[in-house]
């Protein structure tokens, strides 16, 4: 299980507003591990871990069952999007603050890596 308090303390110490985790089709083993997921769905999903407050999810509307078994420490609102326009509208609402490192690469262009966890 992830220690949410420890992550948030680190973010505050580094003066970072939050950490944006992202995955698409299981290509990001770090995001899967932190979220407590064994597998990913077929659509993009995001998890915003703010320096203060509860985590916020952004998941595709047809993927809800994929996120039933997430790490209980990361329970928070699960907002649903449908299509690119909806995703583009929701993402700025989920990610709050100007300093937000992300785990991944633009449009998920990074090659798949093997998890060592």
C-alpha positions, 0 to 999 in steps of 0.5 A: 500500500502507498503511504499517501501522507508521506507522498504529500509531505514530500510534495509540500517539502518540495513546494510541488502542488501535486503529482499527476499519474497517467496510464494508457493500456498498462504502459506505465508500471509506476502509475499502476503500482502507485494506484494499486492496480494489477491491470489497466483498462483500454482507455487513458486514466489519470490520478492527481495526488495533491500536496493537500487534500484527497486524490482525484481520479479521471477515468473513462466512463466505460472503464469504471469497473477497472478502478474498483480495486484501487489502493484504499489510501487513494480513495477520492472522487472518480470523475468520468470523461467520454471522448477527447473533448470531455478529457480536455475539459476535465483534466485542468479541473482535476490538476490544480496548481502550476507545479505538477510533475507528471509520470509519463510522456506527452500522448504516451509516446514512451516505450513500454518498460518492464516493472521491477516491483 
